[in-house]
Amino acid sequence: MKTTTDPLVSLFLELIKIDALSGREKPVADYIIRFLTDLGFEPFTDDSAAITGSDTGNVVCKINGGGDFVVLCHMDTARTTKEVKPVFHDDRITSDGTTILGADDRAGISAVLFALRKAVAEKKAIRPFTLVFTTCEESTLLGSKSLQLDPAIKSGFVFDTWLPTGGFVNESCGAVALAIDVFGKASHSGVAPEKGINAIQIAVEALAKFSFGRINADTTANIGLIKGGEATNVVPDHVGLEGEVRSKNREMVEQEAQAVRKHFEEAAAKYGGKAQVDIRWDFEPYHISPQEAEYQRVEGVMKRLGLDAKPCLSWGGSDANSLNANGIRAINIGTGAQNPHANEEFILYSDLHNSSHIALELITFW
Ligand SMILES: [Zn+2]
């Protein structure tokens, strides 16, 4: 059994014990800045806090001039790790079952920092690259969305997916958020129903045409929230709905979202009400093909380490989606932080070490 005598595990334990929810990442940022400064680098925080509302900016560190690629992890956790009590099993670390472990994404951070420290200590030839630690990944991806990198940066390697090491996300769906407001006119439902315009009735008519669930192999749609009305004897003048459409096919998302807008506007017009449908990208889809340099680089690293290189499609968004949307061809690499966001979250010692080996291969010359 490996415990805290393993320096990589020790680093991981120090990091998971820092409590930093989205928007409150400063203690992790401070830790990372100290770590990198001790290694002789010059990390800084960017200006993104003004946009994200976090208590820190993203941490950015240009290594050997900053190079043409970025290695990135996020600093926030989806739930608190304040009371985390790590339990050491033969092959893995778990929490005691009452909290998350925090491996998402502190495992990624540990792996990358440990690799860099090792490269420095062993005087390996380190490639020029930029190291980034983002805020607000778990809430809005706003840290990475607000990240302004040097135009020389063309590729990205994100260490933040639960896939066992060897796995990597080269393809991800995108998602638009739908925020719908239907406006009618209030009136007494018994005395003067004719004078009212029922916003719920309009919404029901539009929702009857909504394609719920898995629309096709590439696309899903959902209405997840509905709020409206005041009392049983009042014709409701407002109902608000929130939902999403996600697909690996960008046109499919846009087409479906526009259809939703049309159905609500038509139903509103029919009854003399109004519908406002706000359509906004939460994260955009991406696809890095096997012919692209980033794919081949990741595949090459996995092969060199004897890992089974497995490209995967993700149905969730990550900072890799933001990088791709900003023109940086980015892949999300598996760290093995399994069951993320759940009390059953765990990481295998082998995955923690393999992640760090992957990071070391990426940042050094072979
Ligand atoms: Zn994550």
Boltz pocket constraint, residues with backbone or C-beta under 6 A from the ligand:
constraints:
  - pocket:
      binder: B
      contacts: [[A, 74], [A, 76], [A, 104], [A, 105], [A, 137], [A, 160], [A, 161]]
      max_distance: 6.0
